[in-house]
Amino acid sequence: MSSPHKATSKADMMACFPPAVPIIQGEPTTKELIRVLHHLMTCSQSHETAFSEQNLLYVCLPANLYATHTANPYHNDPPDPGPVAVIPAGADVALASNLRARWELANMYYKDVKTMNSALTDRFLSLISMIARAEFEKTRYGNPNQTFQDTFQWFLLRYATSDENDREANKQSMNRDWIIQQGFQTLVQQIEDGIEYATFASHPIPDQDVDIAMRVLMRQGLFATQYEEWHARDSNQKSWFDFKTFWAAKVRLKKNTTINNSALGMNSIEEDIIQEYDNSVDHFAESHNKTQSTIQMLTQSNAQLNAALQAKDIQLSQMCQQMNFATKELHF
């Protein structure tokens, strides 16, 4: 009866890899090596295993980058269980069978990790130009079983250079403005690209990934309450992975709320405009009526005033005539 715990061959493992990405032309740069690494991360997870919750992603990544993708602990390579199962003398059939099954499982985990290292190395080297990998091939003869991460590190040390200007530009890129309409994943990618670059440029940014992301996020001025809620969490719940989980939900809710409020706000504005127009019409009609009434009253008052003035003129004329008659009689 064949064992259910059978190690996977390299050919079978690589057959499950996604199609290869374009090769690096010429000498590798840090950014080009990172581009290829993203592809290899997908390759490392193409083999399903119960040994790790992220399949064999840890084979591809160092611990600090692995922690940006999962809250699960980083794995050590499974130990070599030896060439055969150790069955103590006098063991009954059930115990012997159990011990053999455990050895087969441990042996499968051990060999699958070694095979994944070899498979990732082969795929990686296939994406490096022949000139760039020629020197490495010579060193590989002396250590044919080195891990993928050792191989990747060799190329980083040989080709991936950076200076203080490059590293400052990387920090500024991580800290560039972001708006909620771009979506939370855009912010996550912005920070993680910077983390990867800093790591492989041999100048990692320890414990600053969350700080940088928080500064970018808070410049929106939309998350005062959520910010307090975040800082109320225990210190062991504030990792970069925790940040992504917590703020993804908060940003999504705020974005949806903002969109809905904007729609409601537009309806409210339209209603306000209509109401203001109606009010203006009413005010105009009321003012017009008052004006007409005032004009009518002024017209009546003017007519009465004119009549009074005419009467006064008549009285004044009569008084003048009487005074003239009186003056003539005095002269005679």
C-alpha positions as MATLAB code, in Angstrom:
seq = 'MSSPHKATSKADMMACFPPAVPIIQGEPTTKELIRVLHHLMTCSQSHETAFSEQNLLYVCLPANLYATHTANPYHNDPPDPGPVAVIPAGADVALASNLRARWELANMYYKDVKTMNSALTDRFLSLISMIARAEFEKTRYGNPNQTFQDTFQWFLLRYATSDENDREANKQSMNRDWIIQQGFQTLVQQIEDGIEYATFASHPIPDQDVDIAMRVLMRQGLFATQYEEWHARDSNQKSWFDFKTFWAAKVRLKKNTTINNSALGMNSIEEDIIQEYDNSVDHFAESHNKTQSTIQMLTQSNAQLNAALQAKDIQLSQMCQQMNFATKELHF';
ca = [
       0.000    0.000    0.000;
       1.465    3.367   -1.046;
       1.964    6.124    1.513;
      -0.413    9.112    1.463;
       2.563   11.260    2.539;
       4.682   11.295   -0.585;
       7.145   14.079   -1.341;
       6.564   16.079   -4.537;
       9.147   15.946   -7.296;
      10.670   19.204   -8.561;
       9.157   18.675  -11.996;
       5.676   18.291  -10.525;
       6.200   21.250   -8.231;
       7.361   23.531  -11.030;
       4.497   22.367  -13.243;
       2.164   24.144  -10.798;
       4.095   27.425  -11.020;
       2.378   30.273  -12.875;
       3.822   31.295  -16.260;
       7.196   33.001  -15.972;
       7.449   36.795  -16.062;
       9.795   38.602  -18.498;
      13.462   38.125  -17.719;
      15.723   40.843  -16.318;
      17.687   42.388  -19.149;
      21.311   43.186  -18.427;
      22.545   43.587  -14.860;
      19.790   43.292  -12.240;
      18.688   46.357  -10.278;
      17.008   46.355   -6.901;
      13.617   47.143   -8.408;
      13.963   44.466  -11.088;
      14.947   41.857   -8.517;
      11.908   42.820   -6.434;
       9.698   42.504   -9.524;
      10.895   38.952  -10.033;
      10.554   38.210   -6.325;
       6.839   39.045   -6.472;
       6.469   36.370   -9.123;
       8.405   33.868   -7.022;
       6.184   34.575   -4.022;
       3.247   33.344   -6.075;
       5.273   30.300   -7.122;
       6.079   29.470   -3.504;
       2.401   29.374   -2.616;
       1.378   27.178   -5.522;
       2.264   24.020   -3.582;
      -0.362   23.217   -0.972;
       0.912   21.924    2.348;
      -0.354   21.595    5.895;
       3.093   22.511    7.186;
       2.400   26.240    6.902;
      -0.762   28.343    6.747;
       0.756   30.383    3.883;
       1.955   27.239    2.091;
       5.699   27.683    1.476;
       5.826   31.491    1.252;
       8.374   31.601    4.068;
      10.851   29.760    1.813;
      10.769   32.800   -0.471;
      10.799   35.656    2.049;
      12.869   36.733    5.038;
      11.033   37.006    8.360;
      10.402   40.769    8.321;
       8.730   40.677    4.902;
       6.838   37.499    5.708;
       5.283   39.345    8.671;
       3.767   41.941    6.325;
       1.559   39.247    4.779;
       0.349   37.253    7.775;
       0.023   37.363   11.535;
       1.147   33.727   11.721;
       4.666   33.085   13.052;
       7.602   32.652   10.726;
       8.570   29.019   10.167;
      11.863   27.267   10.655;
      12.701   24.586    8.137;
      11.417   21.160    9.220;
      14.183   18.932   10.645;
      15.599   15.983    8.755;
      13.748   12.936   10.146;
      16.524   10.599    9.054;
      16.668    8.020    6.285;
      14.097    5.652    7.808;
      11.531    5.525   10.569;
      12.923    4.455   13.927;
      10.829    1.589   15.262;
      11.771    0.422   18.774;
      12.268   -3.276   19.332;
       9.164   -5.045   20.508;
       6.764   -2.432   19.133;
       3.409   -3.856   18.173;
       1.913   -3.434   14.717;
      -0.220   -0.424   15.646;
       2.683    1.507   17.203;
       5.036    0.625   14.348;
       2.461    1.769   11.818;
       1.907    5.037   13.684;
       5.628    5.785   13.955;
       6.156    5.009   10.293;
       3.291    7.317    9.266;
       4.746   10.131   11.388;
       8.160    9.648    9.766;
       6.640    9.690    6.300;
       4.829   12.967    7.044;
       7.960   14.564    8.505;
      10.026   13.308    5.586;
       7.518   14.752    3.091;
       7.622   18.189    4.772;
      11.429   18.122    4.882;
      11.843   17.126    1.241;
       9.118   19.451   -0.062;
      10.863   22.449    1.502;
      14.192   21.406   -0.028;
      12.493   20.874   -3.377;
      10.778   24.274   -3.227;
      14.130   25.924   -2.546;
      15.601   24.222   -5.584;
      12.556   24.964   -7.763;
      12.495   28.665   -6.821;
      16.215   28.924   -7.490;
      15.825   27.359  -10.929;
      12.931   29.649  -11.850;
      14.793   32.682  -10.507;
      17.948   31.925  -12.484;
      15.885   31.407  -15.618;
      14.770   35.039  -15.269;
      18.330   36.400  -15.005;
      20.333   37.218  -18.120;
      22.989   34.690  -19.027;
      25.812   37.177  -18.493;
      24.588   38.095  -14.994;
      24.161   34.516  -13.841;
      27.374   33.123  -15.320;
      29.482   34.033  -12.294;
      26.891   32.699   -9.882;
      26.761   29.348  -11.619;
      30.432   28.877  -10.746;
      29.758   29.472   -7.047;
      26.769   27.146   -7.164;
      29.025   24.216   -7.994;
      30.526   24.503   -4.543;
      27.140   24.716   -2.800;
      24.469   23.086   -4.957;
      21.963   22.847   -2.107;
      21.983   26.465   -0.945;
      18.580   27.956   -0.253;
      16.713   30.252   -2.583;
      17.115   33.154   -0.154;
      20.878   32.668   -0.166;
      20.834   32.752   -3.958;
      18.681   35.867   -4.048;
      20.922   37.543   -1.470;
      23.993   36.811   -3.626;
      22.505   38.823   -6.478;
      21.419   41.608   -4.158;
      24.925   42.003   -2.767;
      26.489   41.812   -6.202;
      24.158   44.037   -8.213;
      21.561   45.858   -6.098;
      23.200   49.085   -4.989;
      21.664   52.194   -3.454;
      22.879   55.418   -1.885;
      21.411   57.878    0.594;
      19.572   59.705   -2.205;
      17.881   56.481   -3.357;
      16.853   55.640    0.185;
      15.516   59.129    0.825;
      13.543   58.986   -2.424;
      12.096   55.658   -1.287;
      10.944   57.161    2.030;
       9.381   60.103    0.233;
       7.576   57.707   -2.082;
       6.194   55.844    0.917;
       5.069   59.153    2.425;
       3.433   60.610   -0.694;
      -0.134   61.884   -0.487;
      -3.002   59.464   -0.822;
      -6.746   60.132   -1.041;
      -9.549   57.845    0.058;
     -10.972   57.606   -3.477;
      -7.845   55.653   -4.518;
      -8.808   52.774   -2.241;
      -6.993   51.340    0.760;
      -5.018   48.781   -1.236;
      -3.237   51.595   -3.071;
      -1.933   52.879    0.256;
      -0.929   49.366    1.327;
       1.023   48.801   -1.892;
       2.687   52.195   -1.535;
       4.009   51.270    1.911;
       4.913   47.667    1.121;
       6.848   48.638   -2.002;
       8.922   50.919    0.191;
       9.428   48.250    2.859;
      10.666   45.762    0.272;
      13.015   48.237   -1.346;
      14.488   49.301    1.995;
      14.942   45.673    3.054;
      16.752   44.608   -0.092;
      18.787   47.810   -0.200;
      20.194   46.614    3.156;
      18.615   49.547    4.982;
      15.358   48.187    6.440;
      12.865   50.520    8.082;
      12.181   48.782   11.420;
       8.897   49.597   13.168;
       8.205   52.567   10.883;
       5.875   50.991    8.339;
       2.798   51.611   10.485;
       3.987   55.099   11.486;
       4.461   56.196    7.878;
       1.135   54.722    6.795;
      -0.615   56.389    9.729;
       0.790   59.808    8.830;
      -0.356   59.425    5.227;
      -3.777   58.206    6.344;
      -4.364   60.952    8.908;
      -3.594   63.733    6.440;
      -7.075   63.040    5.074;
      -8.584   64.519    8.219;
     -11.374   61.925    8.193;
     -10.406   59.406   10.862;
     -10.164   61.138   14.254;
     -12.468   58.648   15.994;
     -10.894   55.638   14.310;
      -7.431   56.938   15.236;
      -8.400   56.942   18.918;
      -9.806   53.435   18.543;
      -6.566   52.221   16.951;
      -4.394   53.623   19.725;
      -6.649   52.055   22.347;
      -5.582   48.622   21.088;
      -2.946   46.581   22.897;
       0.611   47.109   21.659;
       0.762   43.520   20.393;
      -2.173   44.292   18.085;
      -0.502   47.110   16.147;
       1.682   45.266   13.666;
       1.657   46.093    9.965;
      -0.597   43.104    9.354;
      -2.958   44.348   12.114;
      -2.890   47.797   10.532;
      -4.004   46.403    7.176;
      -6.820   44.390    8.735;
      -8.105   47.182   10.997;
      -7.877   50.107    8.600;
      -9.130   48.267    5.516;
     -12.562   48.029    7.147;
     -12.458   51.613    8.474;
     -11.437   53.132    5.146;
     -14.018   51.097    3.231;
     -16.797   52.210    5.591;
     -15.705   55.846    5.488;
     -15.438   55.772    1.699;
     -18.944   54.320    1.323;
     -20.330   56.755    3.881;
     -18.685   59.678    2.122;
     -20.133   58.620   -1.225;
     -23.624   58.222    0.253;
     -23.390   61.520    2.084;
     -22.228   63.211   -1.082;
     -25.267   61.886   -2.937;
     -27.545   62.958   -0.128;
     -25.765   66.282    0.015;
     -26.421   66.928   -3.654;
     -30.105   66.161   -3.179;
     -30.153   68.472   -0.188;
     -28.460   71.231   -2.187;
     -30.982   70.853   -5.002;
     -33.853   71.019   -2.522;
     -32.304   74.070   -0.847;
     -31.968   75.829   -4.206;
     -35.591   75.133   -5.074;
     -36.745   76.235   -1.641;
     -34.644   79.375   -1.851;
     -36.155   80.143   -5.246;
     -39.663   79.683   -3.911;
     -38.857   81.871   -0.950;
     -37.406   84.524   -3.251;
     -40.558   84.514   -5.369;
     -42.711   84.825   -2.255;
     -40.547   87.616   -0.885;
     -40.659   89.426   -4.230;
     -44.452   89.182   -4.415;
     -44.789   90.379   -0.841;
     -42.366   93.243   -1.441;
     -44.107   94.141   -4.684;
     -47.487   94.280   -2.953;
     -46.063   96.420   -0.181;
     -44.486   98.719   -2.754;
     -47.717   99.067   -4.674;
     -49.588   99.808   -1.463;
     -47.033  102.422   -0.482;
     -47.205  104.021   -3.924;
     -50.999  104.150   -3.689;
     -50.829  105.768   -0.255;
     -48.257  108.280   -1.460;
     -50.433  109.104   -4.486;
     -53.449  109.760   -2.248;
     -51.329  111.852    0.119;
     -49.946  113.901   -2.766;
     -53.462  114.571   -4.064;
     -54.601  115.713   -0.628;
     -51.497  117.845   -0.255;
     -52.040  119.468   -3.652;
     -55.657  120.253   -2.764;
     -54.570  121.792    0.537;
     -51.911  123.867   -1.230;
     -54.452  125.130   -3.753;
     -56.761  126.142   -0.916;
     -53.890  127.916    0.813;
     -53.049  129.715   -2.469;
     -56.642  130.930   -2.772;
     -56.635  132.159    0.825;
     -53.306  133.882    0.317;
     -54.558  135.545   -2.884;
     -57.684  136.790   -1.105;
     -55.603  138.157    1.769;
     -53.334  139.983   -0.674;
     -56.382  141.591   -2.397;
     -57.813  142.712    0.955;
     -54.472  144.234    1.934;
     -54.322  146.124   -1.399;
     -57.826  147.576   -0.847;
     -56.952  148.605    2.668;
     -53.809  150.348    1.489;
     -55.713  152.375   -1.166;
     -58.331  153.552    1.387;
     -55.571  154.773    3.703;
     -54.080  156.958    0.911;
     -57.393  158.648    0.268;
];
